Amino acid sequence: MTDVTAPSLARASTRRSRRLPVIWIIPLLAVAIGVWLAWDTLSKEGPTITIAFDSAEGLQPGQSQLKFKDIVFGTVKSFRLSPDRSHVLVTVATTRQAEPLLTDTTQFWVVKPRLFAGNLSGFSTLLSGSYIGMLPAAAGGNPERSFVGREEPPVLQTNVPGRTFLLRAHRLGSITLGSPVFFRDLDVGQVLGWDIGKMAENVTLHVFVRAPFDAYVHDQTRFWDASGVSVKLAPTGIDVQLESLRALLLGGVAFETPDTVDGSVVSTADHVFPMFPDRQAAQAASYTRKVPVISYFNGSVNGLGPGSPVTIHGLVIGRVTDVRLLYDRATESVLAPVRYEVEPERVIGIGTKSAFPTVAEGVKALLDRGLRAKLQSVSLITGQQGIALDFVRDAKPAEMQKVDGAFVLPTTESGGLGDLQAAAATLLQKVNEIPFDRIGEHLSDILAAADNLTAGPQTKQAAADLTATLAGMKDLVHHLNADITPALRQLPALTAGLQKTTTSFSHLAVSLDNGYGNDTKFNRDLGRALIQLNEALSSIRALADLLARHPEALIRGRPGGGLE
């Protein structure tokens, strides 16, 4: 038998694979992406802050953003009321970039369309919606997470180089937040805000002046209120001063630095300056020397008040500071003491140095020279008065006196309108002194005498004689009219005869003069008779000539004249 060997079976062996299945790559990749996204998100997230606003108008959770220079630094998450329900607490999730900007000096406000400080802003929010604006400080500050938002945006919404100065004023006037600051008619800054002084005695304005104009502000710089329009009656006419239309609408502040202080040190930030009500007052403040003076007027001081000018030769050298009434027991009369300040630096040649060793010696010297004060009309339209100083000749001597630190300057009679009033009063007094009653009595006596004379017998006799004379003349004219022709024919012969008679009388006068002398009474009487006779002959000749040319003249009278 053949042996059949059974075939051997092969054994299978197994071993574990050490490679990661491909299917696991996808979840691992997803986990890695998720971790990276989480890390990236957490690395970009900043702190969560809370901002308190009066209202959340225009803001939407999850949509409204926190921006600075148009860069998003966070998103509004939610709203809630404050515990006292007076504010809305807005929670904002910021980015990592915003963290260094969140200090206690950072300002927040809601950006929306508005008119502020004379500018229209926030028009882009009409489409995109309102957002929260942020303005961090330039440097410094402590980290902060809770803030109080502003209702109005800050005037300077960017860090502009420049300096802030403080202005002390008695009243705010029409100056508002954002009012412009002018220097030589250029807009160089803005009003940032104001504070009320202690016990509300004054107002402190925070004024920002941009670089490089802040270098023109020195300690002697003068600031004044440039709001509104100033209209004054100047010697050349009506003077109208207006800084700009913007200053007229929003108010404004202007400043000027005298040319004499160009080399002085520039003022530091937050330096305090006084703010004057107008430019004229600011210019007057540059005069540092002021001499207080008081004068007592016993007449009317209507139209005189604080601010009225004090002049000499028509030019202003000071201002009135106070006007009051005082009862003088010595004279039992009411006086008006007027206090004013004289600025000697306004007189060229004096400057900051006094012309006398002391002010008292200077006042005494001026009093000895006759310096006196009087009221003078400044404007006839408004009735304003001022004080005019003048040197009066032959003035009564006056001693140098002081009352409450002010030098006493005697007064004299007012000039101008005051003199006219005094002259009018004197004229009325003289008119009142005229004895009209006595004059009336004398006139009555004269009229009575005239009446008696008219009604007397002599007057009646004179009237009767005049009537008879007129009747005789009427008869004469009638006869002359009837016999005019023969009379006219005889007049030439009559005239010739009279001429011969005159010649004969002349020869006779010569003979008598030779016989009786030139200085006898007969000669003088004869001379007068000849003169009268010559005049009669001349009249008769003229009458004859007239009647020869105009016979009707005896009835109608001389042509162009009266009845002959």
Secondary structure, DSSP 8 states (H G I E B T S, - for coil): ------------------S--GGGHHHHHHHHHHHHHHHHHHHHEEEEEEEEES--TT--TTT-EEEETTEEEEEEEEEEE-TTSSSEEEEEEEEGGGGGG-BTT-EEEEE-SEEETTEEE-TTHHHH--EEEEE--SS---B-SEEE-BSS--S--S--SEEEEEEEES--TT--TT-EEEETTEEEEEEEEEEE-GGGS-EEEEEEEETTGGGG-BTT-EEEE--S-EEEEETTEEEEE-S-HHHHHH--EEEE--GGGTTS-B--TT-EEEEESSHHHHHHTT----EEEEEEE-S--TT--TT-EEEETTEEEEEEEEE--EEETTTTEEEEEEEEEE-GGGSTTTTTS-SSSSHHHHHHHHHHTTEEEEEEES-TTT--EEEEEEE-TT-------EETTEEE--B----THHHHHHHHHHHHHHHHHS-HHHHHHHHHHHHHHHHHHHHSHHHHHHHHHHHHHHHHHHHHHHHHHHTHHHHHHHHHHHHHHHHHHHHHHHHHHHHHHHHH-SSSHHHHHHHHHHHHHHHHHHHHHHHHHHHHH-TTHHHH-STTS---
